[in-house]
């Protein structure tokens, strides 16, 4: 995919506590042609979102240490930064009756890279 | 008539459960025969309660009971001998009896004792005439009246035995029902509510409740509560000490059985508290866990009530079943938590393998093997998800197939049809890989290459076992590959990793038949 020089490259915030998986997710974002920004937990993610208004997509894990898990982080983002698109991923199946915030897509881990890339393209379009 | 004998008699009659019951042919027949045999207008079966005599059967008398003081039958009854009074007006024991002096004008009396197998005398079979009989009964009439008296005693004992065994059957049936309801329950409160409802109904009590207790059994929190219509619930927290000295037995795991809260020494000082809850009699049955009382099964009757040993035993069995049921739920819950954790770690591990492989193989210019690796990994992971939902027991064949199809795509171009077939953990994993490879091949060379192509995946159970049929239609012309790659080797391993696979490259499209015995699938 080619990006015209005058268009800014979409920024994707990757939130994942496991370093190896964070590296991998960042690589997937790069392969999609976008720029990854990394956070190891929800608190870091919120701090980054507050300082960087150019983030368009958040790609987050659910199970993370600390108070806020990925679902709560997504709800918080949906409330505070409504235009941001969200991808949620987890090694656990979604608990029954989980209410996903609007414009949020779930992927079970391990996920197919090509599907995540296709979704990133759709969300950034 | 001694007090102790009278008390034994009253207890025996209560045990017989015969007082105030409807007429019964067997007893009616006996009084009829007695009156004919002795040629008297009146014959009675008189049962001697504390304050009255009650007639189980009667001929020639319209009342069913009299005060005990008017009873001729009670005279010398504890001797268990025949009593014959030729002229009631001239016997000092009966001369002033209103039945003799009044308009009934009883004159002659003869009565045979009713002696139960336990030895207790409960009354008499008597014949009465309104004319005196200085000669009394003939020896033959005496013998027959005695024999009929023994018949009545036997009938009373048999009647009781039949009632006891009918009751036992009723309690056993209820226990079976409770066992089934407990087995079918997924929640503890569902188990206890079901048990309470059945117990309340079968014991005919006003309330049956289940409550958790603290380690010292000071407080009970009643959660499940069954009540008869119009009876208030006791759901909520109660302190045992507010109702009497009840804790010692419960802490020790012994049932607390109280027939009358007003007279029992453990509750007699707290009858107001009992009356406030409309409790006249109760059983509290401890439910134990690891040698401690953890809960109480409570049964309340609004009036004093005799609890038979069978009923107490029944409640003990109900408590034991609840214990086992709750223990089963806890074990299942722990197992489920453990399964979730194992699966989560396993899937995290698969994600790590994917991440490492992806990074390691980044520089490999040929992308196809790298992608197939990732997809096989994901197909395996999807099968794990299905197995986890079934706690690693049997996964359904269709569910496994659908999970794998979801990871590949093209679901809208596939038709699935077949009965429910349970797959063991190993079979589910190998089947998921086979379906994945078949789909991958269909994408590369078969039905999914062309827009109109589709696949039918059907399975049937036949005498030889399970047959899974993969039929591709509407694709390009297929030819057998010259080289066998890893994918086709996976397919040839079949449903259980032991073969049984037949592949055909037909002009209509590729076909595969996979065979395995159903037992093998579920075990594998």
Interface residues (C-beta under 8 A of the other chain):
Chain A: X18 X20 X21 X23 X24 X27 X63 X91 X92 X93 X108 X109 X110 X111 X112 X113 X114
Chain B: X340 X343 X344 X347 X348 X350 X351 X352 X353 X354 X355 X356 X358 X359 X362 X371 X374 X375 X377 X378 X381 X382 X385 X388 X389 X407
